[in-house]
Protein backbone atom coordinates (compact mmCIF):
# COMPACT_ATOMS: atom_id res chain seq x y z
CA UNK A 1 0.00 0.00 0.00
CA UNK A 2 2.87 2.36 0.78
CA UNK A 3 4.32 1.84 -2.71
CA UNK A 4 0.98 2.78 -4.24
CA UNK A 5 0.79 5.93 -2.11
CA UNK A 6 4.32 6.86 -3.19
CA UNK A 7 3.36 6.36 -6.83
CA UNK A 8 0.31 8.59 -6.35
CA UNK A 9 2.47 11.26 -4.73
CA UNK A 10 4.91 11.07 -7.65
CA UNK A 11 2.12 11.56 -10.20
CA UNK A 12 0.78 14.58 -8.30
CA UNK A 13 4.24 16.15 -7.99
CA UNK A 14 5.07 15.46 -11.64
CA UNK A 15 1.91 17.25 -12.83
CA UNK A 16 2.52 20.09 -10.38
CA UNK A 17 6.11 20.65 -11.48
CA UNK A 18 5.49 19.97 -15.19
CA UNK A 19 1.85 20.86 -15.87
CA UNK A 20 0.31 19.77 -19.15
CA UNK A 21 -1.89 22.04 -21.28
CA UNK A 22 -1.11 25.07 -19.14
CA UNK A 23 -1.80 28.52 -20.51
CA UNK A 24 -4.95 30.12 -21.82
CA UNK A 25 -5.61 31.08 -25.42
CA UNK A 26 -7.48 33.99 -26.93
CA UNK A 27 -10.03 32.15 -29.04
CA UNK A 28 -13.79 32.62 -29.00
CA UNK A 29 -14.32 28.92 -29.69
CA UNK A 30 -13.14 28.13 -26.16
CA UNK A 31 -15.51 28.29 -23.22
CA UNK A 32 -13.72 29.80 -20.23
CA UNK A 33 -14.73 29.28 -16.59
CA UNK A 34 -12.92 30.79 -13.63
CA UNK A 35 -13.35 29.64 -10.01
CA UNK A 36 -11.59 31.02 -6.97
CA UNK A 37 -11.69 29.58 -3.48
CA UNK A 38 -11.20 32.62 -1.24
CA UNK A 39 -10.75 30.49 1.88
CA UNK A 40 -7.50 28.92 0.66
CA UNK A 41 -6.43 30.99 -2.33
CA UNK A 42 -6.82 28.34 -5.05
CA UNK A 43 -7.62 30.19 -8.27
CA UNK A 44 -8.22 28.22 -11.46
CA UNK A 45 -9.41 29.01 -14.97
CA UNK A 46 -10.37 26.20 -17.33
CA UNK A 47 -10.85 26.59 -21.08
CA UNK A 48 -12.55 23.92 -23.13
CA UNK A 49 -12.94 23.71 -26.89
CA UNK A 50 -15.43 21.25 -28.33
CA UNK A 51 -16.21 20.35 -31.90
CA UNK A 52 -19.22 18.23 -32.79
CA UNK A 53 -19.51 16.92 -29.22
CA UNK A 54 -15.81 16.07 -28.91
CA UNK A 55 -13.38 17.81 -26.59
CA UNK A 56 -10.57 18.85 -28.90
CA UNK A 57 -8.65 20.96 -26.38
CA UNK A 58 -8.71 21.72 -22.68
CA UNK A 59 -6.42 24.26 -21.04
CA UNK A 60 -5.83 25.57 -17.54
CA UNK A 61 -4.20 28.44 -15.76
CA UNK A 62 -4.12 29.30 -12.11
CA UNK A 63 -2.39 29.27 -8.82
CA UNK A 64 -2.82 27.23 -5.72
CA UNK A 65 -1.54 24.22 -3.86
CA UNK A 66 0.01 21.17 -5.51
CA UNK A 67 -3.25 19.23 -5.35
CA UNK A 68 -5.22 22.00 -7.02
CA UNK A 69 -2.74 22.71 -9.80
CA UNK A 70 -1.81 19.11 -10.51
CA UNK A 71 -5.45 18.01 -10.68
CA UNK A 72 -6.06 20.72 -13.32
CA UNK A 73 -3.21 19.28 -15.38
CA UNK A 74 -4.48 15.72 -14.98
CA UNK A 75 -7.99 16.89 -15.86
CA UNK A 76 -6.89 18.34 -19.19
CA UNK A 77 -5.01 15.21 -20.18
CA UNK A 78 -7.92 13.04 -19.14
CA UNK A 79 -10.57 14.96 -21.07
CA UNK A 80 -8.97 15.79 -24.41
CA UNK A 81 -10.33 13.38 -27.02
CA UNK A 82 -13.44 12.38 -25.09
CA UNK A 83 -16.98 13.15 -26.08
CA UNK A 84 -18.68 15.68 -23.85
CA UNK A 85 -21.05 12.93 -22.72
CA UNK A 86 -18.19 10.64 -21.67
CA UNK A 87 -16.32 13.57 -20.09
CA UNK A 88 -19.33 14.39 -17.91
CA UNK A 89 -19.48 10.79 -16.72
CA UNK A 90 -15.75 10.79 -15.89
CA UNK A 91 -15.95 14.16 -14.11
CA UNK A 92 -19.03 13.12 -12.14
CA UNK A 93 -17.34 9.91 -11.03
CA UNK A 94 -14.18 11.76 -10.07
CA UNK A 95 -16.11 14.29 -7.98
CA UNK A 96 -18.03 11.49 -6.26
CA UNK A 97 -14.82 9.56 -5.61
CA UNK A 98 -13.00 12.41 -3.90
CA UNK A 99 -16.19 13.41 -2.08
CA UNK A 100 -16.38 9.93 -0.57
CA UNK A 101 -19.67 9.13 -2.31
CA UNK A 102 -20.59 5.98 -4.18
CA UNK A 103 -19.19 6.07 -7.71
CA UNK A 104 -18.90 3.71 -10.67
CA UNK A 105 -15.51 2.03 -10.33
CA UNK A 106 -15.81 0.71 -13.88
CA UNK A 107 -15.42 4.23 -15.26
CA UNK A 108 -11.75 4.72 -16.16
CA UNK A 109 -10.54 7.82 -14.36
CA UNK A 110 -7.05 7.34 -15.80
CA UNK A 111 -4.43 9.24 -13.76
CA UNK A 112 -7.17 11.11 -11.88
CA UNK A 113 -7.52 7.99 -9.76
CA UNK A 114 -4.47 9.14 -7.78
CA UNK A 115 -6.63 11.71 -5.99
CA UNK A 116 -8.75 9.05 -4.29
CA UNK A 117 -6.88 9.55 -1.03
CA UNK A 118 -7.91 13.21 -0.87
CA UNK A 119 -11.28 12.20 0.54
CA UNK A 120 -9.50 11.37 3.80
CA UNK A 121 -8.72 15.08 4.16
CA UNK A 122 -11.97 17.08 3.94
CA UNK A 123 -10.13 20.41 3.80
CA UNK A 124 -8.39 19.27 0.58
CA UNK A 125 -11.47 18.07 -1.31
CA UNK A 126 -12.10 21.57 -2.65
CA UNK A 127 -8.47 21.75 -3.80
CA UNK A 128 -8.86 18.57 -5.83
CA UNK A 129 -12.30 19.44 -7.18
CA UNK A 130 -12.14 23.11 -8.17
CA UNK A 131 -10.72 22.55 -11.67
CA UNK A 132 -13.13 19.69 -12.29
CA UNK A 133 -16.10 21.83 -11.28
CA UNK A 134 -14.93 24.56 -13.65
CA UNK A 135 -14.54 21.98 -16.42
CA UNK A 136 -18.10 20.68 -15.95
CA UNK A 137 -19.38 24.26 -16.11
CA UNK A 138 -17.39 24.84 -19.31
CA UNK A 139 -18.96 21.92 -21.14
CA UNK A 140 -22.41 22.76 -19.80
CA UNK A 141 -22.11 26.30 -21.22
CA UNK A 142 -21.45 25.13 -24.77
C-alpha positions as CSV (number, residue, x, y, z in Angstrom):
1,X,0.0,0.0,0.0
2,X,2.9,2.4,0.8
3,X,4.3,1.8,-2.7
4,X,1.0,2.8,-4.2
5,X,0.8,5.9,-2.1
6,X,4.3,6.9,-3.2
7,X,3.4,6.4,-6.8
8,X,0.3,8.6,-6.3
9,X,2.5,11.3,-4.7
10,X,4.9,11.1,-7.6
11,X,2.1,11.6,-10.2
12,X,0.8,14.6,-8.3
13,X,4.2,16.2,-8.0
14,X,5.1,15.5,-11.6
15,X,1.9,17.2,-12.8
16,X,2.5,20.1,-10.4
17,X,6.1,20.7,-11.5
18,X,5.5,20.0,-15.2
19,X,1.8,20.9,-15.9
20,X,0.3,19.8,-19.1
21,X,-1.9,22.0,-21.3
22,X,-1.1,25.1,-19.1
23,X,-1.8,28.5,-20.5
24,X,-5.0,30.1,-21.8
25,X,-5.6,31.1,-25.4
26,X,-7.5,34.0,-26.9
27,X,-10.0,32.2,-29.0
28,X,-13.8,32.6,-29.0
29,X,-14.3,28.9,-29.7
30,X,-13.1,28.1,-26.2
31,X,-15.5,28.3,-23.2
32,X,-13.7,29.8,-20.2
33,X,-14.7,29.3,-16.6
34,X,-12.9,30.8,-13.6
35,X,-13.4,29.6,-10.0
36,X,-11.6,31.0,-7.0
37,X,-11.7,29.6,-3.5
38,X,-11.2,32.6,-1.2
39,X,-10.7,30.5,1.9
40,X,-7.5,28.9,0.7
41,X,-6.4,31.0,-2.3
42,X,-6.8,28.3,-5.0
43,X,-7.6,30.2,-8.3
44,X,-8.2,28.2,-11.5
45,X,-9.4,29.0,-15.0
46,X,-10.4,26.2,-17.3
47,X,-10.9,26.6,-21.1
48,X,-12.5,23.9,-23.1
49,X,-12.9,23.7,-26.9
50,X,-15.4,21.2,-28.3
51,X,-16.2,20.3,-31.9
52,X,-19.2,18.2,-32.8
53,X,-19.5,16.9,-29.2
54,X,-15.8,16.1,-28.9
55,X,-13.4,17.8,-26.6
56,X,-10.6,18.8,-28.9
57,X,-8.7,21.0,-26.4
58,X,-8.7,21.7,-22.7
59,X,-6.4,24.3,-21.0
60,X,-5.8,25.6,-17.5
61,X,-4.2,28.4,-15.8
62,X,-4.1,29.3,-12.1
63,X,-2.4,29.3,-8.8
64,X,-2.8,27.2,-5.7
65,X,-1.5,24.2,-3.9
66,X,0.0,21.2,-5.5
67,X,-3.3,19.2,-5.3
68,X,-5.2,22.0,-7.0
69,X,-2.7,22.7,-9.8
70,X,-1.8,19.1,-10.5
71,X,-5.5,18.0,-10.7
72,X,-6.1,20.7,-13.3
73,X,-3.2,19.3,-15.4
74,X,-4.5,15.7,-15.0
75,X,-8.0,16.9,-15.9
76,X,-6.9,18.3,-19.2
77,X,-5.0,15.2,-20.2
78,X,-7.9,13.0,-19.1
79,X,-10.6,15.0,-21.1
80,X,-9.0,15.8,-24.4
81,X,-10.3,13.4,-27.0
82,X,-13.4,12.4,-25.1
83,X,-17.0,13.1,-26.1
84,X,-18.7,15.7,-23.8
85,X,-21.0,12.9,-22.7
86,X,-18.2,10.6,-21.7
87,X,-16.3,13.6,-20.1
88,X,-19.3,14.4,-17.9
89,X,-19.5,10.8,-16.7
90,X,-15.8,10.8,-15.9
91,X,-16.0,14.2,-14.1
92,X,-19.0,13.1,-12.1
93,X,-17.3,9.9,-11.0
94,X,-14.2,11.8,-10.1
95,X,-16.1,14.3,-8.0
96,X,-18.0,11.5,-6.3
97,X,-14.8,9.6,-5.6
98,X,-13.0,12.4,-3.9
99,X,-16.2,13.4,-2.1
100,X,-16.4,9.9,-0.6
101,X,-19.7,9.1,-2.3
102,X,-20.6,6.0,-4.2
103,X,-19.2,6.1,-7.7
104,X,-18.9,3.7,-10.7
105,X,-15.5,2.0,-10.3
106,X,-15.8,0.7,-13.9
107,X,-15.4,4.2,-15.3
108,X,-11.8,4.7,-16.2
109,X,-10.5,7.8,-14.4
110,X,-7.0,7.3,-15.8
111,X,-4.4,9.2,-13.8
112,X,-7.2,11.1,-11.9
113,X,-7.5,8.0,-9.8
114,X,-4.5,9.1,-7.8
115,X,-6.6,11.7,-6.0
116,X,-8.7,9.0,-4.3
117,X,-6.9,9.6,-1.0
118,X,-7.9,13.2,-0.9
119,X,-11.3,12.2,0.5
120,X,-9.5,11.4,3.8
121,X,-8.7,15.1,4.2
122,X,-12.0,17.1,3.9
123,X,-10.1,20.4,3.8
124,X,-8.4,19.3,0.6
125,X,-11.5,18.1,-1.3
126,X,-12.1,21.6,-2.6
127,X,-8.5,21.7,-3.8
128,X,-8.9,18.6,-5.8
129,X,-12.3,19.4,-7.2
130,X,-12.1,23.1,-8.2
131,X,-10.7,22.5,-11.7
132,X,-13.1,19.7,-12.3
133,X,-16.1,21.8,-11.3
134,X,-14.9,24.6,-13.7
135,X,-14.5,22.0,-16.4
136,X,-18.1,20.7,-16.0
137,X,-19.4,24.3,-16.1
138,X,-17.4,24.8,-19.3
139,X,-19.0,21.9,-21.1
140,X,-22.4,22.8,-19.8
141,X,-22.1,26.3,-21.2
142,X,-21.4,25.1,-24.8
